Amino acid sequence: MSNLKSLRRAKIRHTIRTKVSGTTQKPRLAVFRSNTDIYAQLIDDSKGVTIAAASSKDKDIAAQTGTKSEKSKLVGSAIARKATELNVTEVVFDRGGYLYHGRVKAVADGAREGGLKF
């Protein structure tokens, strides 16, 4: 069962990646969700480098109490804060094969509230 799920996600992710690509002016906000944590990265695909990253394992976020969705929103606002320090205001959102729902949506909402546009 889990193998079918991961294959399905890999196919969806590949389809998304053919359509979504980040540039220096408008990097890709990629989200990875594990069972316990969530990670977000700003990626410049033209150079192939990660510009900034945030996760629920960061000390300031891990110290917070709350649900995983609430921590995901904090991850979104943290990545938005790091992006504004780098003078990035617009991003392309890459949900990484996950449904735009729950924790993935919480990251996007937190990033929007932090000032990012997508």
C-alpha positions as CSV (number, residue, x, y, z in Angstrom):
1,M,0.0,0.0,0.0
2,S,2.6,2.5,1.0
3,N,4.6,1.7,-2.1
4,L,1.6,2.6,-4.3
5,K,1.2,5.8,-2.4
6,S,4.8,6.8,-2.9
7,L,4.7,6.0,-6.6
8,R,1.5,8.0,-7.0
9,R,3.1,11.0,-5.2
10,A,6.3,10.6,-7.3
11,K,4.2,10.8,-10.5
12,I,2.3,13.8,-9.3
13,R,5.5,15.5,-8.2
14,H,7.1,14.9,-11.6
15,T,4.1,16.4,-13.3
16,I,4.2,19.5,-11.1
17,R,8.0,19.9,-11.6
18,T,7.6,19.9,-15.4
19,K,5.3,23.0,-15.0
20,V,6.9,24.7,-12.0
21,S,10.4,26.2,-12.0
22,G,12.1,28.8,-9.9
23,T,14.3,31.7,-11.0
24,T,16.5,34.1,-9.2
25,Q,13.7,36.8,-9.1
26,K,10.9,34.3,-8.4
27,P,12.3,31.2,-6.6
28,R,10.4,28.0,-6.1
29,L,8.9,27.4,-2.6
30,A,9.2,23.6,-2.2
31,V,7.5,21.8,0.7
32,F,8.4,18.4,2.1
33,R,6.2,16.8,4.6
34,S,7.2,13.9,6.8
35,N,5.1,12.2,9.5
36,T,6.5,14.4,12.3
37,D,8.0,17.5,10.6
38,I,7.6,19.8,7.7
39,Y,10.3,21.5,5.6
40,A,10.2,24.5,3.2
41,Q,13.0,25.6,0.9
42,L,13.4,28.5,-1.5
43,I,15.1,27.1,-4.6
44,D,16.7,28.9,-7.6
45,D,16.4,26.2,-10.3
46,S,18.4,28.2,-12.9
47,K,21.5,27.9,-10.6
48,G,20.4,24.7,-8.8
49,V,20.9,26.2,-5.3
50,T,18.8,26.5,-2.2
51,I,18.5,30.2,-1.2
52,A,16.8,29.7,2.2
53,A,15.2,27.0,4.2
54,A,13.0,26.6,7.3
55,S,11.6,23.6,9.1
56,S,9.6,22.6,12.1
57,K,13.0,21.3,13.6
58,D,14.3,24.9,13.9
59,K,14.9,25.8,17.5
60,D,12.4,28.7,17.7
61,I,9.6,26.6,16.1
62,A,10.3,23.3,17.9
63,A,10.1,25.2,21.2
64,Q,6.5,26.2,20.4
65,T,3.6,24.0,21.6
66,G,0.7,23.3,19.3
67,T,-0.5,21.0,16.6
68,K,1.5,20.1,13.5
69,S,-0.6,22.5,11.4
70,E,0.1,25.4,13.7
71,K,3.8,24.6,13.5
72,S,3.5,24.5,9.7
73,K,2.1,28.0,9.7
74,L,5.1,29.1,11.7
75,V,7.4,27.5,9.1
76,G,5.6,29.4,6.4
77,S,6.1,32.7,8.2
78,A,9.8,31.9,9.0
79,I,10.5,31.2,5.3
80,A,8.7,34.4,4.4
81,R,10.9,36.4,6.9
82,K,14.0,34.8,5.4
83,A,12.8,35.7,1.9
84,T,12.2,39.3,2.7
85,E,15.7,39.6,4.1
86,L,16.9,38.4,0.7
87,N,14.6,40.9,-1.1
88,V,12.4,38.2,-2.5
89,T,8.7,39.1,-2.6
90,E,7.3,36.6,-5.2
91,V,7.6,32.8,-5.3
92,V,6.3,29.8,-7.2
93,F,4.6,27.3,-4.8
94,D,5.6,23.6,-5.2
95,R,3.4,21.4,-3.2
96,G,5.7,18.4,-3.9
97,G,3.0,15.9,-4.9
98,Y,0.9,16.5,-1.7
99,L,-2.6,17.7,-1.7
100,Y,-3.0,21.5,-1.1
101,H,-4.7,20.7,2.2
102,G,-3.8,20.6,5.9
103,R,-0.2,21.2,6.7
104,V,0.9,22.1,3.2
105,K,-1.9,24.7,3.0
106,A,-0.8,26.0,6.4
107,V,2.7,26.6,5.1
108,A,1.3,28.6,2.2
109,D,-1.0,30.6,4.4
110,G,1.9,31.4,6.8
111,A,4.1,32.5,3.9
112,R,1.3,34.7,2.5
113,E,0.8,36.3,5.8
114,G,4.5,36.9,6.0
115,G,4.4,38.9,2.8
116,L,5.2,36.5,0.0
117,K,3.1,36.5,-3.2
118,F,2.3,33.5,-5.3
